Amino acid sequence: MYNGDMTLDPAIAARLKRNDAGLVAAVAQERGTGDVLMVAWMDDEALARTLETRKATYYSRSRQQYWVKGETSGHTQYVHEVRLDCDGDTILLVVDQEGAACHTGTHTCFDSDLLLADS
């Protein structure tokens, strides 16, 4: 899958549908619970780094730099699976989450605002 030199395999790169900034949405899902933890962005290099290291690596649009989840907080994501959706515009990372996934300190970024639920 990954060719080992921090460059994304051309066959994978050809399948990606990037936005105007060259990025693809990345969804992190917890392996044990199925919880959707967070959504971030990846470019080709971030995906290549993730495939090589199994450490979730994203691209920060605001800082315009790469970041490895948990590098400063200790709230790491060990990547077990990486899947590309049928359209090539979203990446799914199946991870083991250590600590909080959300920058607010919660387990998931999707546990605060419940807009609709079955009774």
C-alpha positions, 0 to 999 in steps of 0.5 A, spaced: 500 500 500 505 504 501 511 505 498 516 507 504 519 513 502 513 518 505 510 519 498 503 516 497 503 510 492 501 513 485 495 508 485 492 510 491 493 518 489 490 517 483 483 515 487 483 521 491 478 526 490 481 532 493 478 539 495 481 545 492 486 546 497 488 539 495 485 535 502 481 529 503 476 529 509 479 524 514 474 520 519 477 517 525 473 511 528 474 508 534 476 500 533 473 497 540 466 501 540 465 504 533 464 511 536 466 516 530 471 520 534 473 526 530 474 529 523 480 532 520 484 533 513 489 529 510 493 531 504 497 525 500 503 526 505 499 526 511 496 519 508 503 517 506 505 518 513 499 515 516 500 508 512 507 508 514 507 509 521 500 507 523 500 514 527 494 518 525 497 524 521 493 530 519 494 537 516 492 543 519 488 548 515 489 553 520 497 552 522 498 549 515 502 544 517 502 536 519 500 534 526 500 527 529 494 526 533 497 526 540 504 528 539 503 534 544 497 532 548 499 524 549 492 523 546 494 518 541 491 514 535 494 508 533 491 506 526 489 499 525 485 500 518 485 505 513 479 505 508 477 509 502 470 511 500 467 509 494 468 516 491 475 517 493 473 523 497 473 521 504 478 517 508 476 512 514 481 511 520 479 505 524 483 507 531 485 505 538 484 512 541 488 513 547 485 519 552 480 524 549 480 525 541 477 532 541 481 538 542 475 540 548 478 534 552 472 529 551 472 522 548 469 524 541 467 531 538 460 528 537 458 528 544 455 535 545 450 537 540 445 531 539 440 534 534 436 528 533 435 521 537 430 516 537 426 516 544 
